[in-house]
Amino acid sequence: MDQIAALIEEVTAEIRKQWVTSSPGTPSVKDSLLAFFNAVDWTEPWLISLLCFHLVVLFITIKTRKNNNIQTGIFFAALFCVYMAERLNRWLSHRWTSFARQPYFDHHGVFMSSVWSGPLLLLACIILVNGLLSLSSLIIKWKRAELRHRARMATLKEQKSE
């Protein structure tokens, strides 16, 4: 266990070091993120609509956190949308002039991954964690009921033997 903790500490220290400093000639991660956010015109209507879409889906996910069927549907829909992101990026790269002021859609799909797939994957992780928490609480309830049942059976067995 100590070896795992030491390995995690070493990896996080390396990440922190790379976050702050970088090799000469290459920008740091922080500088790259700031350059990305500054290069995008966040006032474009389609980007505002996309942000609203992600917020609405997050709101629906939070409101339906107790309904496993809806959560499962949202989970698989989000993963399907991530799966289709490459095709959507290709399609949008040919039609960007009809809705955007800049050509955001490169052949690597970096922008699409950042504004489309990233939030959907985060949403899928939230749903997955919620499902695991629900499952663990269900297992706890089941075990408690099983222990109560065993205690009742032991009490009944003692009463019959007397």
N, C-alpha and C positions, 0 to 999 in steps of 0.2 A: 504494500500500500504506500509506503514511503517512497518507493521508486517511482510510482505513478505520480505522486504529488510533486516529486522533484522534476520529473519530465514535463509536467504541466507548467510548473513554475519557469522552467528553462524556455519552453516554447512561448509563454506569455511575455517573458523578458525580451526575447528576440523580436516579437511583434511590436512591443512598446518601443524598442530601440529603432526599428525600421519605420515606425510611425513618426518619430521625432526627427530622425536623421536619415539621409539617403546618400547613395554614392554620388560623387561629383557628376554633374551633367544630367542627372535624372531627378525629377521632382519627387517630393515625398508624397505619401498617400494623402495626407491632409491637403497639400497643395493641389493634387490631382482632383480630389473631391470638390474643393472650392472652385477650381477651374471648370469642372463639369457643371456645377450649379450656376455659375456665372454665365456660362455659354448658352444656357437654355433660356428661352423667353417664356417664363412661367405665366405670363398674362395671356397666352394664346387660348382661345376658347376651348379647343379640343383637349388641351392639357388640364384646364380647369375642370372640364367634364370628366376626364379620366380620374382626376383626384377625387371628385365627388362620387364617382362610381366606386372607387376603392373604399371611401368612407361609408357609403351606404351598405356595401357588402360587409364591412366590418361591423357596422351597427346591427345588421340582420344577424350576423354570427353571434354577437354578444346577446341579443334579445332571445335567440333560439338556443342558447347553450344547454338547456335542459332537454331539448328534443333531439334525440340521437338520429332520427331519420332525416330531418332537415339538415343537421350538421354533416351527415354523411353525404347528402346531395351536394351541399356547398363545397365540401372537401374535394369530391371527385370532379365537380365542375371547375374548381380552381386549378386542379392538376391538369385537366383537359385543356384549359385555356393556356397554361404554361406549355403544354405539349405542342399546341398549335401556334405558339409565338413565332417560331421560325417562318412558317408559311405566312402568317399575318405580317411579319416584318417585310418579307419579300413583296407581298401585295401592296403594302403601304409605301414601300420605297418607289414604286412605279406611279403612285397617285398622290404623293405628298403635296403637290402644288395646289390641289383642290381644297386643302384644309389647313395647311401649315405655311408659315413664312420662311422656314429654313428646312433644309433636307436633313432631318434627324436620323433617318433610317439607313444605316450603313450595312454593308454585307456581313459584318461580324455580329450585328444585332446587339451591340452594347447598350444603346439607348433603350431599345425595346426590353432588354433584360432589366434595366434599371427602373423603368417606370411602369412596366406591365408585369413581367414575371416575378420580379423581386417582391412587390407587395402581395402578390397572389401566393407565393411560396411562404411568406411570413404568415399570411392568413391560414394556410394549410397547417403550418406548425402550431399556431394557436389552437386550431380545431383538434389537432392530434394531442396536444397537451391536455386540453379540456376532456377529450375522450379517455385519456389515461387516468386523469383524476377521477372521472366518473366511474371508471372501471375499478379503480382501487377502493373507492368508497363502497361500491357494490360488493366487492369481495369482503370488505370488513363487515358489512351488514350480514352477509351470508355466514361468515365464520361465527359472529356473535349469536346468530339464530341457531347455528349448529351446536354451539357450546351450551346454550340455554336448553335445547332439546336433549342433549346428552345428560345435563344436570337433572332435568325432569324425569328422564328414563331411569337414571340412577336412584332418584328419590322414590319413584314408583316401585322399583325393584326391591329397595330396602323395606318399603311399607308392606309389600307382599310377603317378604321373608319373615316378618315379625309376627 
